[in-house]
Amino acid sequence: MTNANERVKKVLNLAEKHGLRLNPARAELDESGMDFQVVFADDETGRCWVLRRPRRSDVIKRAAAEGRVLKLLQTRLQAAVPDWRINEPELIAYPKLAGVPAAVIDMEIRNYVWNMNHQPPSEAFVRSLAQTLAALHGIDHDAAEEAGVQVMRPQDLRQTKAEEMKRIKEELGISDTLWERWQKWLADDSCWPEHTAFIHGDLHPPHILIDSDHQVTGLLDWTEAKVADPAKDFLLFQTILGEAETARLIGCYEEAGGRVWPGMKKHITEMQAAYGIEIALFALTTKQKEHMDMALEALGLK
């Protein structure tokens, strides 16, 4: 038995332990995620299930928060979100949602393989994503807080980012060029929003489900969700598809009722330049060499 088969069997055994019997014959393993090992498998009726097994102990605490987020979103978002039927520290399981990811990560080429035309993305995709984001960002903060979701205030955003920068500089170091750019960003009042919003927090193509018409039908992986900087949900879109496409998304977002501000585009660009912060914080959590090497490169130290 190969290592992959052994890993699949271990996950299926966990599912059976919690009352879910699945067919091992067509089970598929997905190792692309940094936080979860994922297995897709069918039950006796042919329904496909998604099984998520945490890779590290720190993921378990964040998964508990994700469960609270999903309960809140079930009745507040038109786009589908996972309905966890098993929610245990060792395993999460839910019926697979309709649609396909906008793209998946190919571990061999270490890049996206797209399930849609993305150069440029269709009007249907951009508009439906904008409408989904506007609805998400409009969720009431009091409801989020009552559901146990972290709620940041506008004045917290810069302070938190400054503290993260300071920690990274002290524990890992950073190039002078990047540090100077980050400090200018912190000092630029025009960049920073005067409001916060309920955000997904990790909105890249594998987490966005689409139908055959490229309409967004659902969003996956809500581990990073909280009430925070709304620009964060545009960051990976810009990193992958560029500033011009992000400007188009922002325009559709505003038409759909999303709240924008004059310095929003610049803020997203500076957030992109500071993405090494996210990588470094992740590396400091996992303490894995591969992640640390990625962080040092992003911080201009390699």
C-alpha positions, 0 to 999 in steps of 0.5 A, spaced: 500 500 500 502 506 498 503 512 502 497 516 499 493 510 500 495 509 507 493 516 508 486 516 505 485 509 509 486 513 515 481 519 514 476 514 511 477 510 518 476 517 522 469 518 518 467 511 519 468 512 527 464 518 527 458 514 523 460 516 516 461 510 511 464 511 505 467 507 499 474 507 498 475 505 491 474 512 488 476 516 494 481 521 492 487 525 496 488 532 495 495 534 499 495 542 496 492 545 502 497 548 507 492 547 513 488 541 511 489 534 508 483 533 504 479 526 501 474 526 497 469 520 497 462 517 496 457 514 500 453 509 499 448 513 495 453 516 491 453 523 494 460 526 494 463 528 501 469 532 503 473 530 509 478 535 512 484 532 517 488 538 520 495 538 519 497 541 525 494 543 532 494 550 531 489 549 525 484 545 530 483 552 534 482 556 528 477 550 525 473 551 531 472 559 529 470 557 522 465 552 524 462 558 528 462 563 522 459 557 517 453 557 522 452 565 521 453 565 514 448 559 512 442 564 512 446 570 510 449 569 504 446 567 497 453 563 495 453 556 498 458 555 504 460 548 507 455 545 511 459 541 516 456 534 518 462 532 522 465 537 526 471 534 531 478 536 532 480 530 528 476 531 522 471 535 519 466 532 514 461 535 509 457 534 503 461 537 497 458 543 494 455 544 487 460 547 482 468 547 481 473 551 483 475 557 479 482 553 479 486 548 483 493 548 485 497 543 481 503 541 486 508 538 481 508 545 477 506 549 483 501 553 480 494 554 478 490 550 473 484 554 471 477 551 470 475 558 466 478 563 462 481 568 466 485 572 461 481 576 462 475 573 467 468 573 464 464 579 466 459 573 469 465 571 474 467 578 476 460 581 477 458 575 481 464 575 485 463 582 486 456 581 488 458 576 493 463 580 496 458 586 497 453 581 501 459 578 505 462 585 507 455 587 509 453 582 514 452 586 521 457 586 525 453 585 532 451 578 529 458 576 527 460 578 534 454 574 537 456 568 533 463 569 536 467 571 530 473 576 531 471 583 530 476 589 529 475 596 529 477 601 524 482 604 529 485 597 530 487 595 523 494 599 523 495 598 530 495 591 529 499 591 522 504 595 525 505 590 531 506 584 526 511 588 522 515 589 529 514 582 531 517 580 524 523 585 524 525 582 531 524 575 530 526 574 522 528 581 520 527 584 513 530 588 508 531 596 509 527 597 502 521 593 504 521 596 511 521 603 509 515 602 504 511 599 510 512 605 514 510 609 509 504 605 508 502 605 515 503 613 515 498 614 509 492 616 512 488 616 505 490 608 504 486 606 510 479 604 510 474 608 516 470 602 516 471 594 517 467 588 514 466 581 515 471 578 510 473 571 507 480 573 508 483 567 504 480 568 497 484 565 492 481 561 486 481 554 489 476 557 494 471 560 489 466 555 486 463 556 479 458 553 475 458 552 467 457 559 466 462 562 470 457 564 476 460 564 483 456 559 486 459 558 493 466 559 497 470 554 501 475 554 507 473 560 512 479 559 516 481 566 516 474 569 516 473 575 521 471 582 521 477 586 519 480 590 513 475 589 507 481 590 502 484 583 504 478 580 500 481 583 493 489 582 495 489 575 492 485 577 486 490 582 484 496 578 486 494 573 481 490 577 476 493 584 476 491 591 478 487 592 471 482 586 473 482 588 480 479 595 478 474 592 474 472 588 480 472 594 485 467 597 480 462 592 480 463 591 487 461 598 488 455 597 483 453 592 488 453 596 494 460 595 496 463 600 500 469 603 497 474 609 499 479 613 495 485 610 497 482 603 496 486 601 490 493 604 493 491 600 499 491 593 496 497 595 492 501 596 498 498 590 502 500 586 496 507 589 497 507 587 504 504 580 503 511 577 506 507 579 513 502 573 512 507 568 510 512 570 515 506 569 521 504 563 518 512 560 518 512 563 525 506 558 527 508 552 523 516 553 524 517 548 518 523 549 514 519 550 507 515 555 510 521 559 513 524 559 507 518 562 503 518 567 509 525 569 508 525 570 501 518 574 501 522 579 506 527 580 502 533 576 506 534 571 500 
